[in-house]
Amino acid sequence: MDKYVNLIKLSVGSESVETLADWQQTRAAQSEDGLPRHVTRMWPKREAEILKGGSIYWVIKGQVQCRQRILRMDEVMGSDGIRRCAIVLDPDLHRTQSAQKRPFQGWRYLKPEDTPPDLPKTRHSEDALPDDLNRALAEIGVL
């Protein structure tokens, strides 16, 4: 299997996986072919590795909650004339096991071995760990 890498990104303004999905269905969040996209100022240097099977993992309300497969990266010129990267996504949101994540800016690379596993399609969420246990596990790097 080819080596690939994922991205992780805060979904600012999303309250849930459903609100992320709702936003991605708006025209403003779509590429010309109607696929959801996320526009970012920085172009990933590891584009080739990402496109070999990588996903973007979405952090919503401090928890990794879902992922989407990355299909391609398109160049987009902003109204300010600055080149940006539109990360074009598969419209299917795959829910993952929750994993606490501290706030960060922009996106980060995420190795496949560090990603939370997908939930079965029949489960829309999982029972949450108590907050103190979740924080303690995150602090020692388990989550």
Phi, psi and omega in degrees: 000138179293148175286134175222166179226152179253171171243155173230139187211141172288136175264082184296131178091347178278136176264338184197173175299324181295320180289328173297313179299318178299315179299317183293344178273354177280152181301324182297335184261010186244153173280176182300332180270009176086001179277147178293150179213159172235123181264129182227151182289323184266135177269125180299127178291336182261035183308313183301319179292322180296317185284359176273011179136010183284160178233165169255127179262126185263127174264118181237123180055042175080007182229135168293124184236339182199172178217160174223140177291138178270123183268319182194175175231125181251146174279134178229133176262126178285166178297342178271003179082006181268134178289133178230166179252123173263111177276108184271131191242152168294136182292344181285122174267124179256117179290143181240167170298142180291141176216124181294141179219129178291154179298147176206163180260149177070210177243163178225157172284149180220117180292146179306323181289347179260007184268144175289144181290155175293149171278153173302147183302337181279349180253129179263347177198176176229161178297131183284146172286154173303143185306317182294322178291317179300315179296316181298318178294321178295321181294327178268005174084015179279326178253000000 
